[in-house]
Structure formats: structure tokens, C-alpha cells
Amino acid sequence: MEYSIEHSENASRGAFHIQRNGQRIAEMTYRRTHPSVVVVDHTYVGPSLRGHGVARQLQDAMVAWARETDTKVIPVCSYVKVQFDLDPSLRDVLHT
């Protein structure tokens, strides 16, 4: 199932998130370290969404945004780091 993913950024912090009834039930957060570099530091998926590919949908939204904005990503979150290691198609946004 596809979920509506929102993106918000305030100062140097941002998130890709899913809301239900005014509550964030899934999110992938980042902090900006440079105008064109972010550190993705946390992924959370609520119990009701686990096992439905939501973390990957959040990551896909983040990668699409990074491509559109010419932003490079430093993965610190363990989930994101593993996905970058496993999927070479994502590595064009990886900060080296």
C-alpha cells in the first residue's frame, strides 16, 4: 500500500513522515550539515505499519527529494545505511 508522505524542514532539521489523525506514525529524520548535504539519523515506523514497506517508502521519498534538490546524503540511521549498502541504485545521492 502506498502512503501519503509529507516532507517538512525547519532550520537545519527535516523529516519525511506519515501522519494519521494528527499524529506522526512513521518518520525518517535528517539534519542539514551543509546547504547540499544532510545526515539521515533516524527512521521510525509505528507498530500498525510495520511489515508493509513503509520504511522503504520513506527512503524512496527522501532519495527522490535528494535527486531533485541535488542534495547528498550521509546515512547514520542503521536502516538507511543498510539500504544504501544493499541497493546500488541509491548510491548516486550518497555523500562520499
Secondary structure, 3 states (H helix, E strand, C coil): CCCCCEEEEECCEEEEEEEECCEEEEEEEEEEEECCEEEEEEEEECCCCCCCCHHHHHHHHHHHHHHHHCCEEEECCHHHHHHHHHCHHHHHHECC
